[in-house]
Amino acid sequence: MTAINPNMKSMVDEKGELPYYAWPGGYPIFYITKDNGVLCPKCANMALKEKLTGDKDDPQWYIIAMDVNWESEDLYCDHCNEHIISAYGNDE
């Protein structure tokens, strides 16, 4: 099994990836790490594939939760600095 926080295992799909969008609705998802960092789905999946997500002693990669970016227009991935679009903000 892929190394990940046991509470997040149910989120991994049959291809071994975390979702990019919430279903139903297609809302943009981001992931929260143990040190309160933010990861875009691309970086969260990279960390999952590289087996970085299961080490409780490495809080920058230990994913503890996911959420939908409802309105923040200033949410960026802490790893790659990619803008995480919001569901209802004025992102252009």
MOWOUR-V895102 format. One line per field, one symbol per residue. phi: phi as a letter, one per 20 degrees, with the letter a starting at -180 (. if undefined). psi: psi as a letter, one per 40 degrees, with the letter a starting at -180 (. if undefined). burial: I if it has 9 or more other C-alpha atoms within 8 Angstrom, else O. A space follows every 10 residues. Layout:
phi = ???
psi = ???
burial = ???
//
This chain:
phi = .ffbggfdgf efefencefe cfceomffdc ddegemfdcf gffffffffe meeeefedff dffdacbeef cfeddcffed mffefdfcee gd
psi = iihihdeede ehaeefiiid iihidfihii ihidefihhi ddddddddde feeehdegee ehheiiihgd ehefhihede ehhhiideaf h.
burial = OOIIIOOIOO OIIOOOIIII OIOOOOIIII IIIIOOIIII IOIIIOIIOO IIIIIOOOIO IIIIOOOIII OIIOIIIOOO OOOIIIIOIO OO
//
